[in-house]
Amino acid sequence: MIEWAVTAVIVVSPYEMPHQVLRLVDASMNRVGEGLRLLEDVARLLLDDAVLTGRLRAMRHELLTSDASLQLELVGARDAAGDVGVDTQAAPGDRLRDLTLTVIANARRVQESLRSLEELAKLPEAGGRLDSDRFKHARFSLYALEQELLGRLTRRDRSKRIRGLYVIIDTVFIGGRTHAQVTVQALRGGAGVIQLRDKTTGRAELLEIARGLKALCHEHGALFVMNDYLDIAVATGADGLHLGQGDLPLGEARRLVPLDMLLGTSCTSVELAAAAEAQGADYIAVGSMYPTLSKETAVVVGPEMLQKVRQKTSRPLVAIGGINRGNVGEVVRAGADSICVISAVLGSDNPEEAARQLVVALEESSG
């Protein structure tokens, strides 16, 4: 991660810049401040990320700091009323931006302005009052900050999709069918998240299976999550990686996976859920809700534990373990955003219909 550190961008000098150069510097500095302010507000108000907010704020403050005399010269050279850009019409695409495109556009605005300042600082007319290297360093720092900000936004959007029916495709439970066959049926039945779980297949073969399931999920507008294996999740470009309590720690996983990849984990207590959130979990699976044939060693904590966890976190909660059409309403009322099943879908002769019935039960419980 590139750290931002700068002591001053504008160097005090008695040299007076020509009016034309002052106008160019003023325009670029204004664009830098405006663009960074928007990026900072996104980090603070939408992502609630204190560290990222602080880094953007520090950059903005340091870049806009200068001696009072130069500030007065910049303002004095300004001609807002006579600026030919005042009446420029926005391009049609500018009116169709979503939040991600807005962040990209403002980051580009700042980067382009920093490059302009970098070049202006080299002019003899600048008289050494601007530091070209400082602007260059700021520009490269912003490239990294932009990447981190966009990654966080993508994760935020993906985490909002941890809703409804979440189906685990476990190799042990697919029977004589292929992974692709049961996945397509679950997706057609309305599953919004598919997780691949496999403890026996070789990594090379599992990688190809994962790639196929990811493609199917994206065709159907669903998320694809890989269980346990960080290497396969990264290699396939999975939307998420799910880790158990005995797997790689979430903090280490966050350091290794792409910035936009979701991290989910399974918890059996409020304390574990709180620790998972602190370590960067984007969603939390709580269970087992009921006794289940899918995992004989599962600890049954019941909907009561889900309700307690719901009171302590705003992260999406996935209820897991022994859930079927008859008890969906109970776990939804306890605070589940999503229900995760294996045998309730894979154990059926018609996984598509089984998934559809669970989706209907979810809609009725949420309605």
One Martini backbone bead per residue (centre of mass of N, CA, C, O) as a GRO file, in nm:
protein
  367
    1MET     BB    1   0.095   0.036   0.024
    2ILE     BB    2   0.059   0.366  -0.034
    3GLU     BB    3   0.190   0.634   0.128
    4TRP     BB    4   0.103   0.951   0.256
    5ALA     BB    5   0.362   1.210   0.225
    6VAL     BB    6   0.356   1.566   0.303
    7THR     BB    7   0.459   1.903   0.364
    8ALA     BB    8   0.477   2.054   0.070
    9VAL     BB    9   0.391   2.205  -0.247
   10ILE     BB   10   0.433   2.511  -0.193
   11VAL     BB   11   0.680   2.744  -0.253
   12VAL     BB   12   0.826   3.003  -0.117
   13SER     BB   13   0.821   3.316  -0.310
   14PRO     BB   14   0.873   3.638  -0.453
   15TYR     BB   15   0.782   3.541  -0.710
   16GLU     BB   16   0.591   3.653  -0.988
   17MET     BB   17   0.343   3.545  -1.167
   18PRO     BB   18   0.185   3.527  -1.434
   19HIS     BB   19  -0.140   3.552  -1.505
   20GLN     BB   20  -0.172   3.293  -1.682
   21VAL     BB   21  -0.046   3.095  -1.478
   22LEU     BB   22  -0.233   3.146  -1.243
   23ARG     BB   23  -0.490   3.042  -1.383
   24LEU     BB   24  -0.390   2.754  -1.426
   25VAL     BB   25  -0.335   2.684  -1.132
   26ASP     BB   26  -0.612   2.748  -1.014
   27ALA     BB   27  -0.777   2.545  -1.180
   28SER     BB   28  -0.624   2.290  -1.086
   29MET     BB   29  -0.663   2.325  -0.779
   30ASN     BB   30  -0.971   2.316  -0.784
   31ARG     BB   31  -0.998   2.030  -0.901
   32VAL     BB   32  -0.854   1.886  -0.676
   33GLY     BB   33  -1.043   1.966  -0.442
   34GLU     BB   34  -1.314   1.865  -0.560
   35GLY     BB   35  -1.238   1.566  -0.613
   36LEU     BB   36  -1.137   1.491  -0.324
   37ARG     BB   37  -1.396   1.552  -0.173
   38LEU     BB   38  -1.569   1.332  -0.299
   39LEU     BB   39  -1.392   1.089  -0.222
   40GLU     BB   40  -1.407   1.141   0.081
   41ASP     BB   41  -1.719   1.117   0.110
   42VAL     BB   42  -1.739   0.826   0.020
   43ALA     BB   43  -1.558   0.703   0.243
   44ARG     BB   44  -1.728   0.825   0.485
   45LEU     BB   45  -2.053   0.793   0.405
   46LEU     BB   46  -2.051   0.498   0.255
   47LEU     BB   47  -1.795   0.322   0.391
   48ASP     BB   48  -1.683   0.390   0.678
   49ASP     BB   49  -1.365   0.480   0.622
   50ALA     BB   50  -1.124   0.614   0.814
   51VAL     BB   51  -0.857   0.564   0.666
   52LEU     BB   52  -0.932   0.658   0.379
   53THR     BB   53  -1.030   0.935   0.463
   54GLY     BB   54  -0.762   1.035   0.587
   55ARG     BB   55  -0.588   1.014   0.329
   56LEU     BB   56  -0.758   1.210   0.155
   57ARG     BB   57  -0.747   1.453   0.344
   58ALA     BB   58  -0.441   1.486   0.356
   59MET     BB   59  -0.405   1.539   0.058
   60ARG     BB   60  -0.583   1.788   0.034
   61HIS     BB   61  -0.448   1.970   0.242
   62GLU     BB   62  -0.156   1.965   0.125
   63LEU     BB   63  -0.220   2.063  -0.170
   64LEU     BB   64  -0.378   2.341  -0.059
   65THR     BB   65  -0.118   2.439   0.062
   66SER     BB   66  -0.015   2.782   0.117
   67ASP     BB   67   0.075   3.082   0.078
   68ALA     BB   68  -0.097   3.372   0.105
   69SER     BB   69   0.011   3.527  -0.143
   70LEU     BB   70  -0.059   3.312  -0.356
   71GLN     BB   71  -0.358   3.291  -0.300
   72LEU     BB   72  -0.419   3.584  -0.380
   73GLU     BB   73  -0.319   3.560  -0.671
   74LEU     BB   74  -0.513   3.338  -0.765
   75VAL     BB   75  -0.777   3.488  -0.703
   76GLY     BB   76  -0.707   3.750  -0.866
   77ALA     BB   77  -0.690   3.584  -1.153
   78ARG     BB   78  -0.978   3.534  -1.150
   79ASP     BB   79  -1.252   3.464  -1.419
   80ALA     BB   80  -1.555   3.345  -1.400
   81ALA     BB   81  -1.733   3.523  -1.590
   82GLY     BB   82  -1.512   3.499  -1.846
   83ASP     BB   83  -1.530   3.201  -1.872
   84VAL     BB   84  -1.574   2.981  -2.141
   85GLY     BB   85  -1.667   2.725  -1.951
   86VAL     BB   86  -1.949   2.802  -1.835
   87ASP     BB   87  -2.128   2.720  -2.117
   88THR     BB   88  -2.062   2.432  -2.115
   89GLN     BB   89  -2.175   2.136  -2.225
   90ALA     BB   90  -2.266   1.841  -2.134
   91ALA     BB   91  -2.223   1.534  -2.188
   92PRO     BB   92  -2.439   1.276  -2.210
   93GLY     BB   93  -2.272   1.077  -2.020
   94ASP     BB   94  -2.271   1.267  -1.761
   95ARG     BB   95  -2.590   1.188  -1.694
   96LEU     BB   96  -2.520   0.848  -1.659
   97ARG     BB   97  -2.396   0.815  -1.391
   98ASP     BB   98  -2.260   0.633  -1.154
   99LEU     BB   99  -2.079   0.598  -0.878
  100THR     BB  100  -1.830   0.469  -1.007
  101LEU     BB  101  -1.799   0.676  -1.240
  102THR     BB  102  -1.769   0.920  -1.054
  103VAL     BB  103  -1.509   0.833  -0.918
  104ILE     BB  104  -1.340   0.806  -1.173
  105ALA     BB  105  -1.378   1.097  -1.278
  106ASN     BB  106  -1.252   1.239  -1.022
  107ALA     BB  107  -0.979   1.101  -1.026
  108ARG     BB  108  -0.901   1.199  -1.309
  109ARG     BB  109  -0.917   1.498  -1.251
  110VAL     BB  110  -0.688   1.501  -1.045
  111GLN     BB  111  -0.466   1.367  -1.214
  112GLU     BB  112  -0.466   1.576  -1.444
  113SER     BB  113  -0.407   1.824  -1.261
  114LEU     BB  114  -0.137   1.721  -1.150
  115ARG     BB  115   0.001   1.713  -1.424
  116SER     BB  116  -0.025   2.010  -1.485
  117LEU     BB  117   0.133   2.108  -1.234
  118GLU     BB  118   0.391   1.959  -1.298
  119GLU     BB  119   0.444   2.124  -1.563
  120LEU     BB  120   0.419   2.416  -1.455
  121ALA     BB  121   0.659   2.392  -1.249
  122LYS     BB  122   0.880   2.393  -1.497
  123LEU     BB  123   0.843   2.673  -1.547
  124PRO     BB  124   1.003   2.970  -1.534
  125GLU     BB  125   0.747   3.139  -1.438
  126ALA     BB  126   0.722   2.987  -1.153
  127GLY     BB  127   0.989   3.038  -0.977
  128GLY     BB  128   0.979   2.780  -0.768
  129ARG     BB  129   0.672   2.765  -0.630
  130LEU     BB  130   0.665   2.478  -0.756
  131ASP     BB  131   0.647   2.115  -0.700
  132SER     BB  132   0.675   1.862  -0.917
  133ASP     BB  133   0.731   1.606  -0.739
  134ARG     BB  134   0.483   1.629  -0.558
  135PHE     BB  135   0.269   1.590  -0.777
  136LYS     BB  136   0.366   1.316  -0.872
  137HIS     BB  137   0.330   1.165  -0.604
  138ALA     BB  138   0.028   1.220  -0.578
  139ARG     BB  139  -0.063   1.077  -0.834
  140PHE     BB  140   0.038   0.790  -0.754
  141SER     BB  141  -0.122   0.771  -0.492
  142LEU     BB  142  -0.406   0.794  -0.629
  143TYR     BB  143  -0.405   0.535  -0.785
  144ALA     BB  144  -0.425   0.356  -0.526
  145LEU     BB  145  -0.677   0.489  -0.398
  146GLU     BB  146  -0.871   0.429  -0.627
  147GLN     BB  147  -0.852   0.122  -0.616
  148GLU     BB  148  -0.954   0.095  -0.323
  149LEU     BB  149  -1.226   0.240  -0.355
  150LEU     BB  150  -1.345   0.055  -0.579
  151GLY     BB  151  -1.324  -0.208  -0.424
  152ARG     BB  152  -1.515  -0.123  -0.192
  153LEU     BB  153  -1.764  -0.065  -0.369
  154THR     BB  154  -1.796  -0.348  -0.485
  155ARG     BB  155  -1.833  -0.491  -0.215
  156ARG     BB  156  -2.080  -0.335  -0.129
  157ASP     BB  157  -2.260  -0.432  -0.365
  158ARG     BB  158  -2.229  -0.737  -0.316
  159SER     BB  159  -2.333  -0.751  -0.020
  160LYS     BB  160  -2.630  -0.669  -0.105
  161ARG     BB  161  -2.659  -0.972  -0.251
  162ILE     BB  162  -2.694  -1.105   0.033
  163ARG     BB  163  -2.977  -1.269  -0.062
  164GLY     BB  164  -3.183  -1.507   0.002
  165LEU     BB  165  -3.071  -1.771  -0.188
  166TYR     BB  166  -2.822  -2.006  -0.061
  167VAL     BB  167  -2.614  -2.239  -0.238
  168ILE     BB  168  -2.454  -2.543  -0.175
  169ILE     BB  169  -2.208  -2.712  -0.370
  170ASP     BB  170  -2.175  -3.040  -0.276
  171THR     BB  171  -2.019  -3.317  -0.381
  172VAL     BB  172  -2.154  -3.524  -0.182
  173PHE     BB  173  -2.473  -3.423  -0.286
  174ILE     BB  174  -2.498  -3.473  -0.617
  175GLY     BB  175  -2.434  -3.749  -0.702
  176GLY     BB  176  -2.484  -3.829  -1.047
  177ARG     BB  177  -2.437  -3.541  -1.088
  178THR     BB  178  -2.341  -3.241  -1.186
  179HIS     BB  179  -2.249  -2.935  -1.099
  180ALA     BB  180  -2.391  -2.788  -1.332
  181GLN     BB  181  -2.674  -2.908  -1.309
  182VAL     BB  182  -2.744  -2.813  -1.014
  183THR     BB  183  -2.683  -2.514  -1.057
  184VAL     BB  184  -2.888  -2.448  -1.276
  185GLN     BB  185  -3.135  -2.529  -1.108
  186ALA     BB  186  -3.093  -2.331  -0.875
  187LEU     BB  187  -3.099  -2.075  -1.050
  188ARG     BB  188  -3.381  -2.119  -1.174
  189GLY     BB  189  -3.511  -2.118  -0.875
  190GLY     BB  190  -3.346  -1.840  -0.741
  191ALA     BB  191  -3.060  -1.827  -0.684
  192GLY     BB  192  -2.809  -1.574  -0.573
  193VAL     BB  193  -2.612  -1.794  -0.437
  194ILE     BB  194  -2.300  -1.971  -0.497
  195GLN     BB  195  -2.135  -2.253  -0.345
  196LEU     BB  196  -1.822  -2.416  -0.345
  197ARG     BB  197  -1.785  -2.752  -0.205
  198ASP     BB  198  -1.460  -2.928  -0.157
  199LYS     BB  199  -1.256  -3.211  -0.010
  200THR     BB  200  -1.152  -3.421  -0.266
  201THR     BB  201  -1.076  -3.277  -0.509
  202GLY     BB  202  -0.859  -3.184  -0.718
  203ARG     BB  203  -0.741  -2.877  -0.798
  204ALA     BB  204  -0.748  -2.883  -1.106
  205GLU     BB  205  -1.041  -2.981  -1.131
  206LEU     BB  206  -1.172  -2.767  -0.945
  207LEU     BB  207  -1.102  -2.522  -1.115
  208GLU     BB  208  -1.285  -2.597  -1.356
  209ILE     BB  209  -1.546  -2.608  -1.202
  210ALA     BB  210  -1.540  -2.318  -1.097
  211ARG     BB  211  -1.541  -2.176  -1.371
  212GLY     BB  212  -1.815  -2.287  -1.460
  213LEU     BB  213  -1.988  -2.173  -1.221
  214LYS     BB  214  -1.923  -1.878  -1.258
  215ALA     BB  215  -2.044  -1.850  -1.541
  216LEU     BB  216  -2.333  -1.931  -1.460
  217CYS     BB  217  -2.383  -1.711  -1.251
  218HIS     BB  218  -2.342  -1.465  -1.443
  219GLU     BB  219  -2.570  -1.543  -1.640
  220HIS     BB  220  -2.785  -1.523  -1.374
  221GLY     BB  221  -2.696  -1.292  -1.164
  222ALA     BB  222  -2.492  -1.433  -0.968
  223LEU     BB  223  -2.305  -1.540  -0.705
  224PHE     BB  224  -1.961  -1.651  -0.653
  225VAL     BB  225  -1.843  -1.894  -0.412
  226MET     BB  226  -1.557  -1.996  -0.236
  227ASN     BB  227  -1.445  -2.264  -0.050
  228ASP     BB  228  -1.137  -2.208   0.134
  229TYR     BB  229  -0.993  -2.156  -0.158
  230LEU     BB  230  -0.803  -1.896  -0.244
  231ASP     BB  231  -0.666  -1.974  -0.512
  232ILE     BB  232  -0.934  -2.035  -0.667
  233ALA     BB  233  -1.074  -1.768  -0.625
  234VAL     BB  234  -0.860  -1.599  -0.774
  235ALA     BB  235  -0.837  -1.762  -1.046
  236THR     BB  236  -1.165  -1.718  -1.106
  237GLY     BB  237  -1.293  -1.453  -0.994
  238ALA     BB  238  -1.448  -1.451  -0.749
  239ASP     BB  239  -1.678  -1.288  -0.544
  240GLY     BB  240  -1.598  -1.507  -0.315
  241LEU     BB  241  -1.491  -1.606   0.024
  242HIS     BB  242  -1.517  -1.893   0.237
  243LEU     BB  243  -1.462  -1.915   0.596
  244GLY     BB  244  -1.364  -2.082   0.858
  245GLN     BB  245  -1.239  -2.103   1.179
  246GLY     BB  246  -0.994  -2.310   1.064
  247ASP     BB  247  -0.894  -2.112   0.870
  248LEU     BB  248  -0.792  -1.857   0.730
  249PRO     BB  249  -0.752  -1.563   0.834
  250LEU     BB  250  -0.911  -1.280   0.750
  251GLY     BB  251  -0.674  -1.080   0.751
  252GLU     BB  252  -0.500  -1.245   0.553
  253ALA     BB  253  -0.702  -1.269   0.324
  254ARG     BB  254  -0.737  -0.963   0.267
  255ARG     BB  255  -0.434  -0.928   0.178
  256LEU     BB  256  -0.463  -1.145  -0.078
  257VAL     BB  257  -0.709  -1.044  -0.195
  258PRO     BB  258  -0.901  -0.875  -0.369
  259LEU     BB  259  -1.068  -0.580  -0.302
  260ASP     BB  260  -1.357  -0.699  -0.438
  261MET     BB  261  -1.365  -0.940  -0.244
  262LEU     BB  262  -1.546  -1.139  -0.066
  263LEU     BB  263  -1.592  -1.209   0.291
  264GLY     BB  264  -1.672  -1.510   0.457
  265THR     BB  265  -1.824  -1.650   0.764
  266SER     BB  266  -1.844  -1.875   1.039
  267CYS     BB  267  -2.076  -1.872   1.326
  268THR     BB  268  -2.173  -1.937   1.695
  269SER     BB  269  -2.130  -1.631   1.796
  270VAL     BB  270  -2.105  -1.310   1.895
  271GLU     BB  271  -1.796  -1.298   1.928
  272LEU     BB  272  -1.723  -1.411   1.647
  273ALA     BB  273  -1.877  -1.199   1.483
  274ALA     BB  274  -1.725  -0.949   1.586
  275ALA     BB  275  -1.445  -1.043   1.493
  276ALA     BB  276  -1.515  -1.071   1.192
  277GLU     BB  277  -1.583  -0.775   1.142
  278ALA     BB  278  -1.306  -0.658   1.238
  279GLN     BB  279  -1.150  -0.844   1.003
  280GLY     BB  280  -1.354  -0.807   0.726
  281ALA     BB  281  -1.630  -0.910   0.705
  282ASP     BB  282  -1.909  -0.901   0.477
  283TYR     BB  283  -2.024  -1.176   0.593
  284ILE     BB  284  -2.246  -1.383   0.811
  285ALA     BB  285  -2.259  -1.710   0.927
  286VAL     BB  286  -2.524  -1.874   1.110
  287GLY     BB  287  -2.458  -2.174   1.309
  288SER     BB  288  -2.680  -2.397   1.365
  289MET     BB  289  -3.020  -2.389   1.355
  290TYR     BB  290  -3.031  -2.702   1.295
  291PRO     BB  291  -3.037  -3.003   1.245
  292THR     BB  292  -2.798  -3.184   1.023
  293LEU     BB  293  -2.690  -3.392   0.753
  294SER     BB  294  -2.442  -3.218   0.631
  295LYS     BB  295  -2.338  -3.185   0.955
  296GLU     BB  296  -2.276  -3.375   1.228
  297THR     BB  297  -2.083  -3.149   1.395
  298ALA     BB  298  -2.285  -2.946   1.438
  299VAL     BB  299  -2.373  -2.655   1.607
  300VAL     BB  300  -2.659  -2.581   1.781
  301VAL     BB  301  -2.804  -2.238   1.813
  302GLY     BB  302  -3.022  -2.107   1.671
  303PRO     BB  303  -3.225  -1.829   1.624
  304GLU     BB  304  -3.132  -1.685   1.885
  305MET     BB  305  -2.842  -1.624   1.789
  306LEU     BB  306  -2.916  -1.461   1.542
  307GLN     BB  307  -3.055  -1.234   1.699
  308LYS     BB  308  -2.803  -1.144   1.858
  309VAL     BB  309  -2.626  -1.076   1.613
  310ARG     BB  310  -2.817  -0.865   1.484
  311GLN     BB  311  -2.772  -0.655   1.729
  312LYS     BB  312  -2.434  -0.629   1.650
  313THR     BB  313  -2.491  -0.611   1.326
  314SER     BB  314  -2.486  -0.494   0.969
  315ARG     BB  315  -2.427  -0.740   0.845
  316PRO     BB  316  -2.486  -0.984   0.654
  317LEU     BB  317  -2.709  -1.263   0.718
  318VAL     BB  318  -2.657  -1.621   0.735
  319ALA     BB  319  -2.853  -1.892   0.744
  320ILE     BB  320  -2.758  -2.220   0.883
  321GLY     BB  321  -2.897  -2.526   0.915
  322GLY     BB  322  -3.179  -2.712   0.861
  323ILE     BB  323  -3.323  -2.571   0.629
  324ASN     BB  324  -3.667  -2.515   0.538
  325ARG     BB  325  -3.979  -2.437   0.445
  326GLY     BB  326  -4.095  -2.452   0.749
  327ASN     BB  327  -3.843  -2.247   0.885
  328VAL     BB  328  -3.792  -1.977   0.740
  329GLY     BB  329  -3.957  -1.769   0.904
  330GLU     BB  330  -3.791  -1.787   1.168
  331VAL     BB  331  -3.513  -1.681   1.053
  332VAL     BB  332  -3.617  -1.414   0.941
  333ARG     BB  333  -3.724  -1.300   1.214
  334ALA     BB  334  -3.422  -1.320   1.342
  335GLY     BB  335  -3.241  -1.171   1.076
  336ALA     BB  336  -3.225  -1.289   0.799
  337ASP     BB  337  -3.107  -1.230   0.465
  338SER     BB  338  -3.025  -1.539   0.438
  339ILE     BB  339  -3.040  -1.873   0.305
  340CYS     BB  340  -2.864  -2.180   0.370
  341VAL     BB  341  -2.827  -2.467   0.149
  342ILE     BB  342  -2.836  -2.819   0.059
  343SER     BB  343  -3.047  -3.061   0.093
  344ALA     BB  344  -3.306  -2.891   0.017
  345VAL     BB  345  -3.191  -2.920  -0.288
  346LEU     BB  346  -2.990  -3.164  -0.347
  347GLY     BB  347  -3.202  -3.383  -0.216
  348SER     BB  348  -3.360  -3.343  -0.470
  349ASP     BB  349  -3.502  -3.444  -0.773
  350ASN     BB  350  -3.588  -3.116  -0.788
  351PRO     BB  351  -3.401  -2.845  -0.746
  352GLU     BB  352  -3.566  -2.621  -0.879
  353GLU     BB  353  -3.827  -2.654  -0.711
  354ALA     BB  354  -3.700  -2.636  -0.433
  355ALA     BB  355  -3.593  -2.350  -0.470
  356ARG     BB  356  -3.860  -2.211  -0.537
  357GLN     BB  357  -4.002  -2.272  -0.265
  358LEU     BB  358  -3.799  -2.114  -0.092
  359VAL     BB  359  -3.843  -1.839  -0.224
  360VAL     BB  360  -4.141  -1.818  -0.154
  361ALA     BB  361  -4.104  -1.839   0.153
  362LEU     BB  362  -3.932  -1.584   0.174
  363GLU     BB  363  -4.138  -1.383   0.058
  364GLU     BB  364  -4.358  -1.440   0.269
  365SER     BB  365  -4.177  -1.366   0.522
  366SER     BB  366  -4.099  -1.064   0.408
  367GLY     BB  367  -4.400  -0.942   0.343
   0.00000   0.00000   0.00000
